[in-house]
Amino acid sequence: MKFKIILLFLLGILLFEMPAVSKEHFLYVGTYNKSMPEGIFVYSFNEHSGKLTDLKIPAVINNPSFLTISANKKYLYAVNELDSLGMDHSGGVSSFSIEKNGKLNFINQVLTFGANPCHVSLSPDNKKLVASNYSGGSISLFNVLPDGGLSDLIQKIQNEGKGPFPGRQTEPHAHSAKFNASGKLLFVADLGIDELKIYQVGATVQPLTPNTQPFIKFAPGSGPRHFEFSSDGNFIYVTNELSSTITVLIKYGGVWKEIQTIKTLPKDFKGENWCADIHLSANGQFVYASNRGHNSIVVYTRNQTSGRLENIQTCSSVGKWPRNFTIDPTGKFLLVANERTNEIAVLKVDGSTGKLTNSGIKVNIESPVCLQFLK
């Protein structure tokens, strides 16, 4: 009996000292490829160390400034943020299949018939794709084909109006569009007219029609850019680029209302800043947003009952112009695309407090603007 106890004790020590098996995840990076033919780069990310390794299997594509990946992990879609692709005042969207080694194989490219598309997303059933055309302020809807490719344009919606912010709101600027979890509604953030548009998604030839609440109006000069839904679908968190704020929306019945608008900057900051990306932690306890100019990631605790935010930290982005960021599949790291210093910085996430610290890990890459994990 004594021998068995000693044996179990020694076995426990051995198992405790064995290094954990680290899983590798594919990370896809969209860029503005100003001086290189390649546009999408593929990295391996070590979930234990936070280390990034360039797999050197880039895809050749023009200005893939935003990416999205299908739920079945088989396809990747990228906007071509251009204004003269095949015709004047049109960008495009390109589709790729994903190989087991992470390599992308081109399927097809379609025109958006709107200039400078800057965002792309899929419906929950992965049957529809929407692109947001920044210049001119329109959205373009496509069907996803059985092989993962895209149909020709099936519907385009043009926004109208303007806002008061000098030089940035002379016309509509659709900046992002997302379907809700049911896929029955599509929300569109328009920076130029200070509105979050809402469309019903039907099964007709022209699927998008204005919702009974057709839009949510923001404070003049806010400039709504990106947004995230809470997991229960009852709250929306919107970054406002021009006012450097986050607006919290709550759903009362079928109507969305604003309950809070909170600054993303320290009170003593006086310089130029444009708020950019926003994400919620997987457990819904924390909200993160990026500041371009102040060059920081701001961290908030989130009351999961009321939805309201409280600022707990402003952390350096460890580079300039953090346009986009993402949280790794384990929730232990936050990766930042610092566009103007040509690098991706890796920050550690404290799981209990949500706060960030610099891991010291960086990789150099020209003009990174979008980070997407193959989760």
C-alpha positions as CSV (number, residue, x, y, z in Angstrom):
1,M,0.0,0.0,0.0
2,K,2.8,2.4,0.9
3,F,4.6,1.6,-2.4
4,K,1.4,2.4,-4.3
5,I,1.1,5.8,-2.6
6,I,4.7,6.6,-3.4
7,L,4.2,5.6,-7.0
8,L,1.1,7.7,-7.4
9,F,2.9,10.7,-5.8
10,L,5.9,10.3,-8.2
11,L,3.5,10.0,-11.2
12,G,1.7,13.2,-10.1
13,I,5.0,15.1,-10.0
14,L,5.9,13.8,-13.5
15,L,2.6,14.8,-15.0
16,F,2.8,18.3,-13.3
17,E,6.2,18.9,-14.8
18,M,5.4,17.7,-18.3
19,P,5.1,20.7,-20.7
20,A,1.6,21.5,-21.9
21,V,1.1,20.6,-25.6
22,S,0.8,24.0,-27.4
23,K,-1.7,24.2,-30.2
24,E,-0.9,26.3,-33.3
25,H,-3.6,28.4,-34.9
26,F,-3.6,30.0,-38.4
27,L,-3.8,33.8,-38.4
28,Y,-4.6,35.6,-41.6
29,V,-3.5,39.2,-42.1
30,G,-5.1,41.6,-44.5
31,T,-2.9,44.6,-45.7
32,Y,-2.6,47.6,-47.8
33,N,0.0,46.2,-50.2
34,K,1.5,49.5,-51.4
35,S,4.9,48.1,-52.5
36,M,4.4,44.3,-52.7
37,P,2.3,42.0,-54.9
38,E,1.2,39.9,-51.9
39,G,-1.7,41.1,-49.8
40,I,-2.9,38.4,-47.4
41,F,-0.2,36.8,-45.1
42,V,-0.5,33.6,-43.1
43,Y,1.0,33.1,-39.7
44,S,1.1,30.3,-37.2
45,F,0.2,31.4,-33.7
46,N,1.4,29.5,-30.7
47,E,-1.4,29.7,-28.0
48,H,1.0,28.9,-25.2
49,S,3.9,31.4,-26.0
50,G,2.1,34.0,-28.1
51,K,4.8,33.6,-30.8
52,L,3.9,34.3,-34.4
53,T,5.7,32.5,-37.3
54,D,5.3,33.6,-40.9
55,L,4.4,30.5,-42.9
56,K,5.5,32.2,-46.1
57,I,2.5,31.2,-48.2
58,P,1.0,34.7,-48.9
59,A,-1.9,35.3,-51.4
60,V,-1.6,37.8,-54.2
61,I,-4.5,40.2,-54.0
62,N,-5.0,44.0,-54.2
63,N,-5.7,45.9,-50.9
64,P,-7.4,43.2,-48.9
65,S,-8.1,45.6,-46.1
66,F,-10.7,43.4,-44.3
67,L,-11.2,39.6,-44.1
68,T,-13.8,37.2,-42.9
69,I,-13.8,33.4,-42.6
70,S,-16.7,31.0,-43.1
71,A,-18.0,29.1,-40.1
72,N,-17.0,25.8,-41.5
73,K,-13.4,27.1,-41.8
74,K,-13.2,26.2,-45.5
75,Y,-13.3,29.6,-47.1
76,L,-11.9,33.1,-46.7
77,Y,-13.3,36.3,-48.2
78,A,-11.4,39.6,-48.6
79,V,-12.5,43.0,-49.9
80,N,-10.4,44.7,-52.5
81,E,-10.4,48.3,-51.2
82,L,-10.2,50.0,-54.6
83,D,-12.2,52.5,-56.6
84,S,-11.4,51.3,-60.2
85,L,-11.5,47.5,-60.2
86,G,-12.8,46.6,-63.7
87,M,-14.8,49.8,-63.8
88,D,-14.8,53.3,-62.3
89,H,-16.2,53.7,-58.7
90,S,-16.0,50.0,-58.0
91,G,-14.0,47.8,-55.7
92,G,-14.4,44.1,-55.2
93,V,-14.6,41.0,-53.0
94,S,-12.4,37.9,-53.5
95,S,-13.1,34.4,-52.3
96,F,-10.5,31.7,-51.4
97,S,-10.6,28.1,-50.3
98,I,-8.4,27.3,-47.3
99,E,-6.1,24.3,-47.5
100,K,-5.1,22.1,-44.5
101,N,-1.7,23.8,-44.3
102,G,-3.4,27.2,-44.2
103,K,-2.6,28.2,-47.9
104,L,-5.3,30.1,-49.7
105,N,-6.5,29.1,-53.2
106,F,-8.2,31.8,-55.3
107,I,-11.8,31.0,-56.3
108,N,-13.2,34.1,-57.9
109,Q,-13.6,37.9,-57.6
110,V,-16.8,40.0,-58.0
111,L,-17.4,43.7,-58.3
112,T,-19.2,45.6,-55.5
113,F,-20.3,48.5,-57.8
114,G,-19.3,50.8,-54.9
115,A,-15.9,52.4,-54.3
116,N,-13.4,51.4,-51.6
117,P,-15.2,48.5,-49.9
118,C,-13.7,48.4,-46.3
119,H,-15.6,45.6,-44.5
120,V,-17.1,42.2,-45.3
121,S,-19.1,39.7,-43.3
122,L,-21.2,36.6,-43.8
123,S,-24.7,35.6,-42.7
124,P,-24.9,33.0,-39.9
125,D,-25.8,30.3,-42.4
126,N,-22.9,31.3,-44.7
127,K,-25.3,31.7,-47.7
128,K,-25.0,35.5,-48.0
129,L,-22.1,38.0,-47.9
130,V,-22.3,41.8,-47.5
131,A,-19.6,44.3,-48.3
132,S,-19.6,47.9,-47.1
133,N,-18.4,50.5,-49.6
134,Y,-16.9,53.4,-47.8
135,S,-16.7,55.9,-50.6
136,G,-20.2,57.0,-51.5
137,G,-21.8,55.0,-48.7
138,S,-23.5,51.8,-50.0
139,I,-23.7,48.1,-49.2
140,S,-23.4,45.2,-51.7
141,L,-25.1,41.8,-51.2
142,F,-24.0,38.5,-52.8
143,N,-25.0,34.9,-52.6
144,V,-22.3,32.4,-51.6
145,L,-22.1,29.6,-54.1
146,P,-21.7,25.8,-53.3
147,D,-18.0,25.9,-54.1
148,G,-17.4,28.9,-51.8
149,G,-17.3,31.4,-54.6
150,L,-19.5,34.5,-54.9
151,S,-22.4,35.2,-57.2
152,D,-22.7,38.5,-59.1
153,L,-24.2,41.3,-57.1
154,I,-27.8,40.6,-56.1
155,Q,-28.7,43.8,-54.3
156,K,-27.1,47.2,-53.7
157,I,-28.4,49.8,-51.2
158,Q,-27.3,53.4,-51.4
159,N,-27.4,55.5,-48.2
160,E,-28.3,59.2,-48.3
161,G,-27.4,62.2,-46.2
162,K,-24.5,63.9,-44.5
163,G,-23.2,65.0,-41.1
164,P,-21.6,68.1,-39.5
165,F,-18.0,66.8,-39.1
166,P,-15.7,68.9,-41.4
167,G,-14.3,66.9,-44.3
168,R,-15.5,63.5,-43.1
169,Q,-19.2,63.7,-43.4
170,T,-19.9,65.4,-46.7
171,E,-21.6,62.2,-47.9
172,P,-22.5,58.7,-46.5
173,H,-19.7,56.3,-45.6
174,A,-20.8,52.7,-44.9
175,H,-18.1,51.4,-42.7
176,S,-19.3,48.0,-41.5
177,A,-22.3,45.7,-41.8
178,K,-23.2,42.6,-39.7
179,F,-26.1,40.1,-39.5
180,N,-27.6,39.4,-36.1
181,A,-27.3,35.8,-34.7
182,S,-30.6,34.7,-36.3
183,G,-29.6,36.1,-39.7
184,K,-33.0,37.8,-40.0
185,L,-31.6,41.4,-39.5
186,L,-28.7,43.2,-41.0
187,F,-27.1,46.2,-39.3
188,V,-25.0,48.8,-41.1
189,A,-22.9,51.5,-39.5
190,D,-22.6,54.6,-41.6
191,L,-19.9,57.0,-40.4
192,G,-21.0,59.8,-42.8
193,I,-24.6,60.1,-41.6
194,D,-24.3,59.1,-37.9
195,E,-26.7,56.2,-38.3
196,L,-26.8,52.4,-37.6
197,K,-29.2,51.2,-40.3
198,I,-31.4,48.1,-39.8
199,Y,-32.7,45.8,-42.6
200,Q,-34.9,42.8,-42.6
201,V,-33.4,39.8,-44.5
202,G,-36.0,37.9,-46.6
203,A,-36.0,35.1,-49.1
204,T,-36.9,37.3,-52.1
205,V,-34.7,38.2,-55.1
206,Q,-34.0,41.6,-53.3
207,P,-33.7,40.2,-49.8
208,L,-33.0,43.5,-47.8
209,T,-35.9,45.7,-46.8
210,P,-35.9,48.5,-44.1
211,N,-36.8,47.2,-40.7
212,T,-39.8,48.6,-38.7
213,Q,-37.1,50.6,-36.9
214,P,-35.1,51.5,-40.0
215,F,-32.2,53.1,-38.2
216,I,-30.7,54.3,-34.9
217,K,-29.5,57.9,-34.9
218,F,-26.3,58.9,-33.1
219,A,-25.2,62.2,-31.8
220,P,-24.2,64.5,-34.7
221,G,-20.5,64.1,-35.6
222,S,-20.1,60.7,-33.9
223,G,-19.1,58.7,-36.9
224,P,-20.2,55.1,-36.1
225,R,-17.6,52.7,-37.5
226,H,-17.5,49.1,-36.1
227,F,-19.8,47.3,-33.7
228,E,-20.3,44.1,-31.7
229,F,-23.3,42.2,-30.4
230,S,-23.5,40.8,-26.9
231,S,-23.9,37.0,-26.9
232,D,-27.5,37.2,-25.8
233,G,-28.3,39.7,-28.6
234,N,-29.7,42.3,-26.3
235,F,-26.8,44.8,-26.5
236,I,-24.8,46.4,-29.3
237,Y,-21.5,48.2,-28.7
238,V,-20.5,50.8,-31.3
239,T,-17.2,52.6,-31.8
240,N,-17.6,56.1,-33.0
241,E,-14.5,57.1,-35.0
242,L,-15.0,60.9,-35.1
243,S,-16.0,61.5,-31.4
244,S,-13.7,58.8,-29.9
245,T,-16.6,57.2,-28.0
246,I,-18.4,54.0,-27.6
247,T,-22.2,54.0,-27.7
248,V,-24.1,51.2,-25.9
249,L,-27.5,50.2,-27.3
250,I,-30.1,48.0,-25.6
251,K,-33.1,46.3,-27.1
252,Y,-36.4,47.0,-25.5
253,G,-38.8,44.7,-27.2
254,G,-38.1,45.2,-30.8
255,V,-36.7,48.8,-30.4
256,W,-33.1,49.7,-29.9
257,K,-32.2,52.6,-27.6
258,E,-29.0,54.3,-26.5
259,I,-28.2,53.9,-22.8
260,Q,-24.6,55.1,-22.6
261,T,-21.9,56.9,-24.5
262,I,-18.5,56.7,-23.0
263,K,-15.1,58.2,-24.1
264,T,-12.2,56.1,-25.3
265,L,-9.6,58.6,-24.4
266,P,-8.0,59.9,-21.1
267,K,-9.4,63.3,-20.1
268,D,-6.0,65.0,-20.4
269,F,-5.4,63.9,-24.0
270,K,-5.4,66.8,-26.5
271,G,-4.2,65.4,-29.8
272,E,-5.9,64.0,-32.9
273,N,-7.5,60.6,-32.5
274,W,-9.8,58.3,-34.6
275,C,-11.4,55.4,-32.7
276,A,-11.4,52.2,-34.7
277,D,-12.0,48.6,-33.7
278,I,-14.1,47.0,-30.9
279,H,-14.4,43.4,-29.5
280,L,-16.0,41.7,-26.5
281,S,-14.2,39.0,-24.5
282,A,-15.7,35.5,-25.0
283,N,-17.2,35.5,-21.5
284,G,-18.8,39.0,-22.1
285,Q,-17.2,40.5,-19.1
286,F,-14.8,42.9,-20.9
287,V,-14.9,45.3,-23.9
288,Y,-11.9,46.4,-25.8
289,A,-11.5,49.3,-28.3
290,S,-8.6,50.8,-30.3
291,N,-7.5,54.4,-30.5
292,R,-5.5,55.6,-33.6
293,G,-3.6,58.7,-32.6
294,H,-3.5,58.1,-28.9
295,N,-2.2,54.6,-30.0
296,S,-3.9,52.6,-27.3
297,I,-6.3,49.8,-26.5
298,V,-8.9,50.9,-23.9
299,V,-10.4,48.2,-21.6
300,Y,-13.8,48.3,-20.0
301,T,-15.6,46.1,-17.5
302,R,-19.1,45.2,-18.7
303,N,-22.1,44.9,-16.4
304,Q,-23.8,41.9,-18.0
305,T,-27.2,42.8,-16.6
306,S,-27.4,46.5,-17.5
307,G,-24.9,46.4,-20.3
308,R,-23.1,49.5,-19.1
309,L,-19.3,50.0,-19.3
310,E,-16.7,51.2,-16.9
311,N,-13.2,52.2,-18.0
312,I,-10.5,50.2,-16.1
313,Q,-7.4,50.6,-18.3
314,T,-5.8,52.4,-21.2
315,C,-2.9,50.3,-22.5
316,S,-0.3,51.2,-25.2
317,S,-0.8,49.5,-28.5
318,V,3.0,49.2,-28.7
319,G,3.0,50.8,-32.1
320,K,1.2,53.5,-34.1
321,W,-2.3,53.5,-35.6
322,P,-3.9,50.3,-34.2
323,R,-6.5,50.0,-36.9
324,N,-7.7,46.5,-36.1
325,F,-7.1,43.9,-33.4
326,T,-8.3,40.4,-32.4
327,I,-8.4,38.2,-29.4
328,D,-6.8,34.7,-29.9
329,P,-9.0,31.6,-29.5
330,T,-7.8,30.9,-26.0
331,G,-8.6,34.5,-24.8
332,K,-5.1,34.8,-23.3
333,F,-3.7,37.2,-26.0
334,L,-4.8,40.3,-27.9
335,L,-3.0,40.9,-31.2
336,V,-2.9,44.5,-32.6
337,A,-2.4,45.5,-36.2
338,N,-0.3,48.7,-35.9
339,E,-0.7,50.0,-39.5
340,R,1.8,52.9,-39.5
341,T,4.6,51.2,-37.7
342,N,4.2,48.1,-39.9
343,E,3.9,45.5,-37.2
344,I,1.7,43.2,-35.2
345,A,2.1,43.5,-31.4
346,V,1.0,40.7,-29.0
347,L,-0.5,41.7,-25.7
348,K,-1.2,39.4,-22.8
349,V,-4.8,39.3,-21.4
350,D,-5.4,38.8,-17.6
351,G,-8.3,36.4,-17.6
352,S,-9.6,37.5,-14.2
353,T,-9.3,41.3,-14.6
354,G,-9.3,41.7,-18.4
355,K,-6.3,44.0,-18.2
356,L,-3.5,44.0,-20.8
357,T,0.3,43.9,-20.6
358,N,2.9,43.9,-23.3
359,S,4.3,40.4,-24.1
360,G,7.3,41.8,-25.9
361,I,6.4,39.9,-29.0
362,K,6.2,41.7,-32.3
363,V,6.4,40.8,-36.0
364,N,7.2,43.2,-38.9
365,I,4.7,43.3,-41.8
366,E,3.9,46.2,-44.1
367,S,0.6,48.0,-43.4
368,P,-1.4,45.4,-41.5
369,V,-5.0,46.4,-41.3
370,C,-7.0,43.2,-40.4
371,L,-6.4,40.1,-38.3
372,Q,-8.5,37.0,-38.5
373,F,-7.9,33.7,-36.7
374,L,-9.1,30.4,-38.2
375,K,-10.9,29.4,-35.0
